[in-house]
Amino acid sequence: MQTISFDIDADGIATLTIDVPGQSMNVIGPDFIADLDAAISRIGSEDAIVGAVIASGKDSGFMAGMDLKYFGSMLAAAGGERPSAAAIFDKVFVLNQLFRRLETCGKPVACAIEGTCVGGGFELALACHHRVVGDSAGTQLGLPEILIGLFPGGGGSQRLPRIMGVQSSLMYMLQGKLFRPAEAAMLKVVDEVVPQGGALDRAKAWVKANPTAATQPWDVKGFKFPGGAGGFNPAFVQTMAGALPMTLKQAQRNMNAPVALLSAVYEGALLPFDRAIRVESKYFAKIAADPQAGNMIRSLFVNKNAAERGARRPKDQPRAPTAKLAMLGAGMMGAGIATVAAQAGIRVVLFDRDIAYAQKGKAHVEAVLNKRLGKGMTPQKMEATLALVTPTADYADLAGADFVIEAVFEDVAVKAEVTKQVEAILGADTIFGSNTSTLPITKLAGAWSKPDNFIGIHFFSPVEKMPLVEIILGERTGPAAIAKALDFVSQIRKTPIVVNDSRGFYTSRCFATYVQEGVEMVAEGINPALIENAGRQLGMPVGPLAVGDEVSIELGHKIMVAARKELGDAYVPQRSDDVMTQMVELGRLGRKSAKGWYDYPDGGKKALWPGLNDLFPRADDQPDVEAVKERLLYRQLIECARCFAEGVLETPEDGDIGAIFGWGFAPYTGGPFSHMDTIGAAQVVAVLDRLTERHGDRFAPTAQLRDMAASNGTFYRPAPSRAAA
């Protein structure tokens, strides 16, 4: 066997130790499936074996889910055409059959779980007759497949409801929520929690003491679901009747997997178990056959993990972790960066022009850590983390820092002055990172005497929660700066993308179009409530006006004014410019001023400002919601395509990751480039041409998109050479 070692002890207990070669975490692939199949045959056929224990040989944990390369091969077919759902069913049902063979092999099988046990690994555990978990802070169990566009396809959607009840299991599976050991034991998902490192011995002891415990509860005549199930059970009917509309509302009818999961659970609960797992595989195959799951897996898992492992890091550069960070600016952004750096064990000098501001920044760090007390943060750990942050207003205290991040006022002259002051202390060989969100890095780098050591490192607010960091390369940024920035992002456990310099870079530039298009429609007299609802139905976290309030109408106005000044005659004015100017003149600056597109009454619920109807009279002819959604979507798509055509983006992977994790672009699409590939370039161009004719050149397709449409090209496969936008 290549992935499982099989040992039998003096008591006749077989220990199956999983250690998939070449993988940091055990995953399910063809070799593992073949090895487990052979192991089950031995357990069931050899009289000397009284039972078995399944454990992991890796320190990283028990097991994750399916090897996604293997999963991708299931979806491949000759000629590049996607196989039918029926063909996929035959492939995916193999795992369900395998786990069913395990639990019906006639011998007791226990599972010894140490560390992470999720997805298909957890489904393997559920197929065992007894589950023992070693208790540690890093141990997580559960079925998170819904988060990447799938749902449990190895019997999990059938076993979990039979163990913990339909309602409770749906709450976990629909959210992809994971269990901690104590929680899992309380819900009967695991049978025993023992001190870390003791799971294997305890599992063996159970097998030895229970040589006849080889039948699952659902295979015992008269079995009933915890809490009940069936068409005549009021609780079950009420749960399922409520779950569907709640799920559709939450997912805005955009996600396929949650509905398929509900169908599999509902139908499976009415059937014998062997029929139920066939139903699960039927719905799983249907989901797998749709491009949505493949797009989500690629962007949310494969590409994200590759980015975090350093896919864009220069290979010839030595590791350059940050030991001491000079954090310039102690506002919300600077204090947030200081927080995540200190949590990563990095010493931080938190600098501001006034010591009171610097101390206020450290107070922010303390407040964030306070909220984590009891959630993995102890008072001792909090004290040690806080001790890493030194507030100061003296440039001399920056001495010895090996990395600089600047997050001062968004003004070229202000940033230049700070940059020069820091170089006088640290020298130009130190890597300098600017957290600007819109100002060109090449221009800012002019204040650092070695521009090759200057780089953009754009964080998102709130830093503690937002997962993305956008690394921006100026015209002369060198490989040492790229490596340093990416190593820092790795230290603070965030996801990086790497883009080239331009005004607004990638994320700010493309995100702004979502807000701007919403404002354009307000100016046209389209009902603001319709605009906001369309944005949410599109799959965005909130409507364009709501997010405009959050980031500040005033900030958007300042960026517009600065761009107009910088670009001069090259600037293309939009109707939204005048609208934002009107709002700023009225003092409606956004949420920070408690009034913007929305009103924010003290202690009350925000509501769209009624004055919008007077300021921008309602048009008699209102579009339908699909037309509004189309405009909001395609305005973002074309700006992303322009960034790719202009070379701001070098890979579609960065584009998709940046969109989803940077500004919340509809995750079910897999990102704008995956979505355009799925729609097809010809259809994208046709829609953009129609929108251009009606609404203006901001929707005009790029030459590259037209070339792709003519040649049936795609972003994720060899496509035509880049052309001018």
N, C-alpha and C positions, 0 to 999 in steps of 0.2 A: 504494500500500500504506500502511496506517495504522500497522503495528507493525514493519515490516521495511524498511530501505533496501537497495536492490539496486544494486551498483556493479561494473562490469567493468573490470579494469586492462589494461595493454598486453600482458600475458602471457596474457590470456584467462581470468583467474581471477575468478570472481564472488565478491564479499564480501557476505554477508547479515548486516547489523547489526541486531540485535533491540533495539528501544526501545519498549516498550509504554507509550503515553501515559497519564498519570494514575496510574501505579503506581510506588512506590519501588523495587520489584524486578520484573523481567520475570516474567510469569505467562502460563499458557496459557489463552486464552479464544477465543471464536468468531472474532474479528478476526484473531488470530494464526494460527489454524488455516487460515482462508481465505487469508491472505497467504503462509504457508509452502507451501500447496498450489499457489498460482500460481507461487511461486519455483521449486519443484521442476519444474513443467512447463517453465519457461524453461531451467533447467539442462539438462534432458534433451533438449530440442528444438532449442536454438540451437547450430549447429555452431561458432560463434565462442567458445563457452564450453568450456574444457578441464576445468574442475573448479570447486569452490566451497569457501569457508571460511565457517563460521557463527561469529559473535562477538556480543558484547553492546555496546550503546552506553551502558550505565549503569555508574556507578562502584560501585554496590552489589553487583555480581556478575554472573555469567552469566545464570542463570535459576533460579527456584524451580519449584514444581509448578503444578498447575492452579488457575486462579482459582476459589476456592471458591464465589463467588456463581454463577459459570457452572455449577459442579458441582451446586449446589443446584437450579438451573433444570432440570437433567437429571432430577431426581427429582420435579419438580412435574408435576401433571396436572390436567385439568379436574375441577372439583368438589372439589378438595382431596385426592383419593385418591392414594395413592402408586402409581406405575406398576409394572407387572409387571417381573420380571427380564428377560424377553424384550424388552420395550420399552426397558429401560435398555441392554441389550446393543447394540441398533442405534445408540444414541447414543455409548456409550463405545468401540465398536470403530472409530469414525472416526479416533481418535488412533493406534491401532495400524496401521490402513491407511496413514495419512499417513507415519508413520515408516518403514513398510515400503517405501513408494514412494521415500522419500529414499535408502535404502540400495540400492535396485535401479534407480536412475535412469540408470545406465550411465556416470556420471562420478564421479571421486573427490571425496569430500566430507570435509573436515577440520573439526575443532571447536577453536576457540581459547578456552580457559576462563581467565578471570581472576576470582577471587573465588568466591562461593558458587554451587554447581551441584548442586541436589538435586531429588529427586522427578521430576516430568515433565521438568524441565530436564536432569537427568542421563540420563533415558531417551532424550532427543533426542541427547545426546552419544554414548550407546552405539550409536545407529543410524548414526553417522558412521563413516567408514572409518579415521580417524586422529584421535587425541585428544591435544592439546597443552595443558599446564596451566602457568600462571604461578605460580611458587612464592612464597607469602606466608603469614604466620601466620594470616591470616583465611580462607584458602581451605579449604572443606570440600566434599566430594563424596559422593554416596550416595543411598540410597533409604530414607528414614525413615518411609514411609507407615504402617507397622504401628503407629506411636506414636499415630496418630489414628484407628485402627480400620479402615484400608484396607490394601491391599498394592499393589505396583507394577502399574499397569494400562495402561502404554504400551509393553509389550514388555520391561520390565526384568526380570521374573521368568523370561524366556526367554533374553535376551541375556547377563545377568550369569553364569548358570551355564555358558554356552557359552564365556565368556571366562576365568573363574577357577576353574571346577569347581563341582560341585553342593554338596559339603560346605562349602567356604569361603564360597560365595555365600549359602547358607542362614544361616550364622552371622551375616552382616552384615544380611541382610534381615529375619530373625526378631527381631533386636534393634533394628532401625532405626539401626544403627551407621554412622557416617560415616567417610570416608577423608580423611586428610591427603595432600597431593601425593606425598610420597616413598613412603608406604605404598601408594597407588594404583598408582604405577609399579612397585613391587616385585611386586605381585599382577597386573600386566599389564592393569589396568583402564584405565590411560592409557598412551600410548605414549612421551610425552616430558614432562619437567619442565624448564622453562627459567626464567631470572630473571624476576621480576615485571615485567609490561609487555611481555614479548617473545613472548607466545603467538601473536599475530596474524601477525607476520612469519615466525615459524618454521612456522606452519601453511601459509602461502602457499608457502613454500619447499618444503615436502613435496609439496603438490599439483603444483607445477611440475616436481618431480623424479620424480613417480610418476603420469603421466597415464593409465596403464592400471590403476591399483590401485582398481578400482571394484567389487570383489566381497568380500562379507563371508566370513570363514572358514566359517561354517555353511552357506553356499551353494556351497561347493566339494565336489565328489563325494568321498566317503570321509572327510568330517569326523568327528572323534571329540571328545567332551567331554574337557577336561583331567581326568585322574583316572578317566575312564570313566563310562558311563551305560548303562542298559538292564537289562531283566529278568534277563539272564544275567551281569551284571557284579557280582561279589561285593562290591566296595567300594560301589557304588551301592545295592545291596539293603540292605547293612548300614547305610548312612547313612540311608536312608528308613525302615527298620524302627525305628531308634533315635530318629529325629527326632520322630515322632508322639507316642509316650508322653512324651518329655521335654518337648515343647511343651504337651501337655495338662496335665502336672504343673505346669509353670511358670505357665500361665494359669489353672489350676484349672478347666479346661473352660468358662471364661466367655467367652473371646474367639473370635469367628468368623473374623477375618482370618488368624491364623496357620495354622489348619487349611486354609483355602482356598488360601493361598500354597503349602503343602506339596502339596496336590492339583494345583495348576497346574504346579508344578515337576516333580512325578513324571510326570504324564500328558504334559506338554509334552516331556519328555526322550525319550519313546518315539515321538514323532511328527515328521514333516517340519516345518520352521519355520513355514510358512504355516498349517498346522493348529494348531501349538502356540500361536500368538498368538490364535487363535480360542478355544482352551481357556482361555487367560488371561482374555480378555474375558468368557467365560461365568462364570467364578468371580468376577471383579470385579463383574459386574452383580448376581450373587447377593448379594454382600456389600453393595453399594450399596443394594439393595432393602430390606435389613433396617434397622430404626430405629437399631440399635447404632452403625453408622458415622456416621449423621447426628448423633446425640447427642454422640458423642465429638468430631467435627469442630467442632460448635458450641461446646462447652465448652472443649476443650483447645487450640483454635486461634483460632476467630473471636472468642469472648467474651474469652479470655485476652489476645489481642492488643489488643482494644478497651480493656480495662482498663488495659493497660500504656501505651496511647497517650493516656490521660486521659479516658475516657468519663465518669467521675464527677467530674471536676475542674470547679469553677465557671468558666464561660467568661469572665466579666468580670474575673477576677483576673489581674494581671500575673505573669509568671514570677518565682518566688522560690526560686532554687537556694540550697542551704546552703553557706556558705563556711567557717564555723567552728561545730562542733557541741560543745555541752556535754553530755557523756555522764556521767550521775550513776549510780554503781554500777558496779564493775569486776568483778563476778562473771562467771559463764559467759555470761549473757545480755548484760550490758553490754559485756564484752570482745568478744563476737561482733559486736555492733552497731558497736563501734569499728573492728573489723577490716574489715567491708564498707564502712564510711564512708571509711576511709583508702585502701582499694583504689580507691575512686571519686575520689580526689584531694581529699577534704575534710579540713581540719585538725580534730583531735579533742582536746579536753581531757578526759582520762579521770579522773573524780573519784571518790574513795572516802573514807570517814571516817578511814582510816589510810593513810599513804603506802605501806606495805608491801603493802596490798591493791591499791592503784592500780598499783604496779609489777608485781604478780603478773598483773594484767589485761593490761598491756602485754606481758608474757612470753607470754601466750596468743596475742596478735596475732603475735608473732614466730614462735611454734611453728606457727601456721597457715600463715604465709607460707613458712616453711622447707619445708613439705610440698609447696609449689607450685614450688620451685626445679626448673628444667628442664622445667616444664610451662607455659611462658609467662611464668614469673617468673625474672628474672635477678638476680644479687647486687646490681647497681646499682639496679635497680627496687625490690628488697626494702629496701635501705637508705633510699631516698627515701620509700618508703611508711611505714616505721617512724618516720622523722623527723617525720611528720605527727601522731604520737600523743604527747601530753604527759601523763604521769601526775601527779596532784596530790592533796593533801588540803586545799588552801587554796581556799575559795570565791572569793577575790579573783582567782584565775587564770582564772575563767570569764568575766571581762570581755571584751566584744567578740564573744561568741558570738551568732549570729543564730538559733539553734534549740537547744532543750533536749530531751533525751530522758532520762526518769527510769526506772531499773530497780533500785530499792532494795527492801528487804524488803517483802513483801506485807502491809502493815499500814497502815490509814488514818492513824493518828497519826504513824507514822514518815514516811510520804510527805508528810503535811502540813507537818511540820517542815522537811524538805528543800526543799519547794516554796517556803516563805516565805523561807528563807535565800537561795535563788537569785534570787527576785524582788528582794530587797534589793540585789543586785549588778547584775542585768540590766534590771530594770524590767518592768512588766507588759505593755508593748507587744511584748515578745519572745514568740514562739510556744512554748508549753510542751507537750510530748507525754509522756504516761505509758504505760509499757510493761506496765501491769497486765494480767493475764490474766482476772481475775474481778471486781475491785472496780468499782462503778459510776463512770463518768467524771464524771457530774454532781456526785456527792458529792465526789470528789477535787478538782474544779475550784473548790470553795469556798475552797480555800487560796490561789488565785491571784486577785488583785483584779480582773482582767478575764477572767471566765470564757469570753468569746467567743474568747479567744486560747488556750484550753486544749483539748486533743484527746487521744484515746487512739490509741496507735500500737503495736499488739500484734505482736511478733515471735514466731517459733517456733524451738525449739531442735533442732539446732544452727543458729544464725543463718546461718553460712557456707554451709550446704547447703539449708536450707528456703527455698522460693521465695516463700512468701506473706507479706504483711503485712496485718493487719486494722486498718483505720482506724475508730475509734469516735467518733461524734459525741455529745457531751453535749447537754443541753437548750438550752444557750446557745452552743455552738460556732459560730463565724462562718466565712464563706467564706474569709477570709484564712488561717485556721488549716488549713482543709481543703486549700487550694491548696499551702500550705507543706509539709504532710505528704506529699501526693501527689507533689510535685516532688522531695522527698527520696527517696521510694521509687523514683521514676524514675531518680534519680542512681545509686542502688545496684543498679539493674537487677533489681528484684523485682516481683512481681505484687500489686497492691493490690485489696482489696475495701473497700467503705464500708458500715458498718452503724450502727444507732442504739443508744443506751445501754440496757443491761439487765444484770442480774447474770449474768456469764459470757458476755455479748455473744452472738455467734452460734457461733463455732467451739468455744470451751471448753464452752459449754452443751450443744451437740449431740454433740460428741465424748465428753463424759462419759457420755452415755446408753449408748454402746457398752460402756464398761467396767462401768457400773452394772448393765446387764442381764446381763452375764457373771457378775458377783458375785451377783446375785439367783438365778441358776441354780445356782451353787455352794451357796448357802444351801438351795435346794430338794433338794439331794442329787443333782444331775445330774453325771455324770462330767466332771471338769475337762478331761480329754483330748478328750472329745467337744465341749465348748464351744470349745476352742482350735482344733480342726480345722475346726469349722463356721465359725468366724470367717475362717479363711484361705480356705476354699472359697467363702465369700461374696464374696471378692475384696479383703478388707482386708489390709493388709501383714502383720499378725500378729494372733494371737488377742487377745481382750479382756483376759485375765489377764496376758499377756506385756506388752502395752502399758501396763497398769496398773502393773506393776513398773517399767517404763522411766520413767514420769512420776512415780512414787513413790506408794505406798499412803498414806504419811504425809501427802503434800501433798493427796491427795484427801480424806483424813480432816479435815485442817485447813479445807479449803474447805467441807466439809459442816458442821462445827461453826460456822464463821463465818456460813454461810447460815442455820442454825437460830437462831443468836443474833439475826441481823439481822431475820429475818422473823417470829420469835415464833410466834404461833398460826397464822399463814398457812403455816408450813412443813409440808409433807406428808412425814412420815417414810417411809422405805423399809426393807425388810429388809436391803438392802445396807449401810445405815448401821451396823447392829449388827455385821455381818460385818467391815467395815473397822476398827471399834473393837476387835474381838477381835484382829485381825491386828496392829494397832499396839501393843496391850497385850502381845502376845507378842514384840515387837521385830522383827516381820517387816515391814519398812518398804519393801521393794522392792529393786531391783537395787543401789542405792547402799549398802545394808547387807549385800549378798551373800545376802540371804534375803527372800523375799516369797512370792508364789504359787509361785515357782520357787526352787530352790536353785542357787547359783552357786559351785561348788567351784573352788578355785585351779587354773588350768590345765586344768580339765575342762569338759565340756559341760553347760549348764544343763538341769535336769529339774524337772518338777512336784514340789512338796514332798509327800512321801508322807503327812505328817501331816494333809493336807486330808481324807483319808478318815476319820480319827478325829474331827477337829473338826466335820466336816459329813458325817455318815454317808450312804452311797450309797443312793439311793431304789431300791426293787425294780423300779419301772416306769420305764424310761429312754425318753425321746423319741427319734425317729429324727433323723438329721442335718438333714433338710429343715425339721423343726419348730424346731430350734435356730437354723438360719440365718434362718428367717422372723422369729423374735423379735428377733434381733440387727439385722436389716435394718429392720423396721418400727418398732422403738423409736427408731432414728435418723430415719426418715422423718417420724414424727409430730412429733418435736421440731423438725425443720426447718420443717414446715408451721406449727407454732405460732409460730415466729420470724417467719414471713411474715405470718401473720394478725395478730400483735401489732404489726407495723410495725418490728420489730428489723431485718428485711431489707426493702429497698424494691424489689429486683429479683430474679427467679429466677437471673439471670446471676451476681450476687454469691454467691448461695446455692450454685450448682453449683461455681463456681471455688473458693470457700472450703472446701467439703467435700473436694474432690479434692486440692487443694494444701495444705490446712491440716491435715487429720487422715487423709488417705489413703483417703477414701471410694471404694469400688470404681470405678476409672476407666472400666471398660467400660460403665457405666450412663450416662456423661455427667454424673453428679451426681444428687442426690436429687430435684430438681425435674424434670429431664429424665426420670428413671426413673418418677416418679409420673405424668407425662404419658403415657409409653409404656404403663404398666400400665392407666391409665384411672382417673379419680377414683372411679368407682363401685366398681371392684374394690378399690381402696385402702381405701375406707370399709368395705366388706364384711369385709375381712381384719382391719382395726382393731377393728371391732365384735366379731368373734369373739375376738380376743385380749383385748379389754377384759373381756368376759364371763368369760374364764378366768383372766386374770392381773391385772386391776385397771385403774384409771382412768388410769394413766400411758400407756395405749394409746388413750385416748378420742379420736375424731376431732374436729377443730375444726368450728365452725359453717360456716366458709368452705369446708372440704372437702366438707361435706354439700351446701352450695349448688352447688358445682362438680359433684358427682356427679349432682344433680338436673337440672342444665342442660347436662351434658356439657362443662363448662368445663375449661380447662387453664391452667397457669401461664404458658406461653409464648405464648399467644394471649389475646385479650380474655377476661377471666374475671370472675365476679361481684365486686362491690365487697367490700372486706375487711369481715369481721364479727368480732365478738369471738371469742376462742379458745374 
